[in-house]
Amino acid sequence: MSQQQLLLKQENLSISQILRIYGKQFTQITERYSDGNNGRCAIGLIMSYYGWNGKDDSQASGKLLGALIALRYAGIDKNLIIQLNDSGATFDEIADYLDDDKSPNLFEDYNIPIPVYHLA
């Protein structure tokens, strides 16, 4: 394990902290995890925090699994992160949304339908 990966794992950051801090190291893209270089979507950025190099290789699936487990543990729906990212919300805006107790304002700003849940 590289020194950088070891340091990252020791920090134990929240998802919003990962987006804010490590988002500055990447160019934000949409509709794919990575552009193979320095571009990442929000999920790809979280995968990179867990050690992914942005390449489509045998390690990518393990890093995706790590990111999905972290999201689930934090109570965050991966589809929400994908929708916000692909609708134009920046890494910082997504982090703000996560920290603001899931306020619906960002849904309105990016014309994302607000989820409606029905009790059975």
Secondary structure, DSSP 8 states (H G I E B T S, - for coil): --HHHHHHHHH---HHHHHHHHGGGSEE-SSSSB-SSSEE-HHHHHHHHTT--SS-STTHHHHHHHHHHHHHHTT--HHHHHHHHHTT--HHHHHHHHHTTT-THHHHHTT---------
